[in-house]
């Protein structure tokens, strides 16, 4: 029986209402965060006026610190804590600019969360197209490592404005407990990437026997003394990266991996293949990594010996999940003061 106009109008209205309701529900999935205080520059800080368009007029202002991070709903709580920690310890917080990479489907919602949590923050969000890595990602030992956004760091030189010469890349599971300007000022010299190296680590374990048995593959390290470095904290010269076409070199090894299965971890091994042994060494204090345990169990770990400027919960265990489950590791208490997550139980009327 055909629908009359009135019935059809009602059906259309119901469908529109449901669509709006579903859209609103998706938007509301992102948690709320307490507003961070405003952090202001001291008198000794140079005055800067930054906007995305200013990068074309004044492409390199060394007094502006550019930090790049990825944003997604899974690690958003960690990202918010990381931003908060950077601002709290920065000598010139108003001179710090954040460049966030997000999936285009959630970029608007994530922008709203960042803007309401940090009303005074200088930031820009760039849309990441997952199609860039479609067909290039191989499964790894942990599902989180296989997400397209985990590979976004490979495409920073293409996503960020050409006027940004250098960035600090931070993972979303770390906090900074020192002035980030100290890390920003390191001299990369001829290198493209600067990061703490760990030459005592068993470098061979990051690749499969199939890799080490193939002289064509192992020849990639010829003339280098490769050491493991964690890609969660890197200082990157984007201009040199573009000149050397390093995105293409990383993509090459991703294609090799799809065919030959030469490693088990997500986006780390391509960076080791391209850069290991050719990295500007940064003090270990700038990446006290591994606090999330290994990639399988995520057991508690202690700090490495020496001073600390950055705490990094790389590995399976994340501090916000362990704190919420009431099963925290001792060092998770160092992350907790930077957590701006608005717990419903603390703010509800019941």
N, C-alpha and C positions, 0 to 999 in steps of 0.2 A: 504494500500500500504506500503510495508516494506521500512524502511529508508536505504539509501545507506551509505557507510562508512563515506563519507565526511559530510553528513547531521548529522549523529550520533555524529561525532566528534564535530561539531558546537554546538549541543544540550548539550553535556557533558560539553563543555567549558562554555556555558551560565550558566548551573546549578552550576558549580564550582564558577564562578564569583559572582553569586547571593548569594551563601553560604558564601563566603568571605566577601561580602558586608554586609550581615546580621550580621555576627560575629563582624565585625568592628563597626557596628552601636550599637550593644549591649555594646561593650567595651566603646564606646564613650558616653554612657548614663551617666556615672559617671562624675560629675562636676569637674572642675579644681580648684585648690587652690593655693594661693600665697605661695612661699617658706618661711618657718619660719627661723628666724635667728638662728645661732648656739649658744647654751648655754653651757658655759664651767664651769668646777669645779673651786672653789676657792682653795687657797693654803692649807687650812685646811682639804680638802677632801682626804680620802684615795684613793690610786690608785688601780683600779680594771681592770681586763681584762676579759670581759664576751663574751661567745659564747655559743650556745646551747650545744655543746659538753663539755664545761667546767663544766657543772653541774654534770657530772659524776665524773670528777677528783676532784672538790672542791664543794661538794653538798650543803654546807650552808655557804655562806659568808654574814654575817649580814650587811655589808656596802652596799650591793646591794639591792635596793628596787624593788620588783617585783609587777607590777600593771597589772591586768587582765581586759580586756574590750571585748565586742563583737563589730563586725564590720558588717554593712550591708548598702546598698545604701540608705535606708530610713533615717537612723540616722547618716550617715557618717559625715555630716556637724557638728553635735553636738559632735561626737567623736573627730574630728580634733580640735575643739575648746577646748575640755577637755584636750587633750594631750598638746596642746599649753599652757594652763593655768598651768598645772603641772610643765612643764619645766621652765616656766617663773619665778615661785616662789620657785623652789627647790634650796636649798643651795648647793647641789651636783648633778646637772642635768645629768652629764655623768654617774652617778651611778644608774640611774633609767632605768629599763628594762621593756618594755611593752610586754605583752602576749595577742595577739588578737585572738579571736575565730570568724571564718567566715564560711559561707556556702561554701562548696568546689567548687560550680559552679561559684562563684565570687571571690574566694580567690586571684587569680592571678591579677585581675584588682584592687582589693582593696590594694594588696601589692604595686602595682605600684603607686597608689595615695599616700600612706603613705610614701614611699621611696622618692618620688619627693617633697613632702611637708616638710618632715623632713629628709634631707640627712644624718644627724649625729645621728639619733635616733637608739638606740639599741632596736630591736624588733624582734618578731617571730610570724608568723601566723600559727594557727592550724586549720585544716579542721574539721568542725562540720558536722556530718552526721544526717540529719533530721530524719532518720529512727530510731534513738535512742528514739525518743518520739512519733513515729507513734502509734496511737491508745491509747495514754496516755493523750492527751491534751483535755480538755473540753472547750466548748465555754464560754466566759466571757462577761462582760458588755462592753468591748471595744476590737475591732478586733486586735489592735496592741498588746494586751496582749496575744493573742493566737498564735503568730508566734513561730515556733520551736526554733529560736535562743534566744527567751526570756527565755527558759528553759536551755540554755547552761551552766549557772552558777552551775547547779546541777552536771555537769560532769567535772568540772575543775580538780578534782583530777585524773581523768582518762585521760584527754587530755594533761595536762602539765607534763613535765619531773618529775620523782620521786625525783630528786635532789632539786626541788623547795619546800622548807618547808612551806613558808608562802606567801600569796599574799594579796594585797589590791584589792578588786573588786570595780570598778566604773561603774555606768550607763553611757549612752551616752548623757545625757541631763543635764550635770552639769559642773561647773567650780570650780577649786581650787584656792583660793586666799591666801594661806598660804603655808609654807614649808611642803610638804608631809612627810618629815622625822619625823615630830612630831607625825603624825598618825601611821607611821610605827613602832615607838618605843613603842607603848603601850604594856603593859604586859597582855597577854591573860590568864595567870595563867592556870587553869585547863580547860578553855573553848575552844571550837572549833571555835566559832565565836565571834567577837567583833563588836558592832554597837551602835549608839545612841538609847536609849529606850525612849518611850513616854507612860508612865504609866497612864497619864490622858486621853488618847484616849479610846473610847468605844470599848473595845476588842471584845465584843460579836457581834458587827456589821460585823465582818469579816467572820462570819460563818452563815449558814442558821438555821432556827428553827429546821430543821430535825437533824442537828448536835447536837444542845444543848438538844434536847429531847431524845437523845440516850445515855444512861449511858456508853455504850461500847466506844463510841467516846470521850465523855467528860473525861473518865478515863485517856486519854492520857496526861492530864495536872495534874494528881495527883502528889503531892509532889513538884509542881512548882507554882510560882506566875507569870503567863504569862503577859507580856506587849507587846504592838505593837512595832515593829521596822521596819524601811524601809530597804528593801534588796538592794537598789541602792548604798549603801556604806557599805561595810563589810570588816573587817580584818579577814582572814581565815587561820587557821592552817591546811594545807593540810595533814600533816602526821597524826594528830589526826583524821581528817575526814576519811582518809583511814582505820585507825585502827578501828574506830567505825562503818564503813560501812554505812555512812550517806546518800550516794547516794541511796542505797536500801531502806532506811527508807523514803526518800522523794518520791521515786517512789511508795512505798506502798500507800501513801495518794493520789497520783494521780490516782491510780487504784480504791481506795475507792470513790473518787470524780466521776469517770466515772459511777459508779454504783448507788450512793446515792445522788449525787448533794448536797454536804455539804458546798460549798462556791461559790462565784460569781466572784472573782478576779483570774487572771491567776496564775503565779508561786509564788506569795507572801504567800497565806495560807499554802501550804505545809511547808514552812520555819517556819511559826509561830507554826504549829503543832509539828514540830520536835525540834525547838530551843527556842521558847519564854519562858522566865523564866529561861533560862540557857545560857544567853548571857553576855559577859563581857561588862560592860557599858562604852561607849565612850562619851566624851563631846558632847552636842548638837550642838556646833559650827561646828562640822564636817559633819552635814547634815541638812542644812537649806532647808528642802524639802517642796514640795507642791506648788512651785512657778508657776507650770503649771496649777493650779486650780484643780478641781475635774476631775473625769474620764468621765463626761458627757458634761459639758459646757466649762471647761477650763477658768474660769473667773480669773481676776487679783487677786493677793493676796499680802499681806505685809509680811515682814520678821518676824520671831518669835523674841521675846525679847532676847537680849544677844549678845555676840560677834559672829563673822562670820568667818569661815575658808573655808567653801564650800557652794556654792549656787546650789540648785538642782531643776530643773524644772520638777519634777515628776507631773503627771497629764496629761490631754489632751492637754493643750496649750504649744507649744514649741516656744522658743524665736525667732528662725530663721524664722519660718512661720509667726509669728505675725509681725516681723520687715519687712518682704517682702510684707506683705499685707497692710503696712502702718497703722496698728492698734496695735502698741505695748503696753504692760503694762509698767508702770514706771520702774520696776526692770529689764526689758529686756535690758535696756541701759547698765547694768552692764555686760551682756553677750557679747554685740556687739564688744568690743575691742579685743576679742579673736577669732572673726570670720575671718577665712582666706579664705573664699569663694571668688572666682574670679568672680565678677559680670561682665557680658558681656557688659552692658551699660557703664561701667567704662573703659573698655579696648578695645572696638571696635573703628574702624577708623571713623565710621559714627557719 
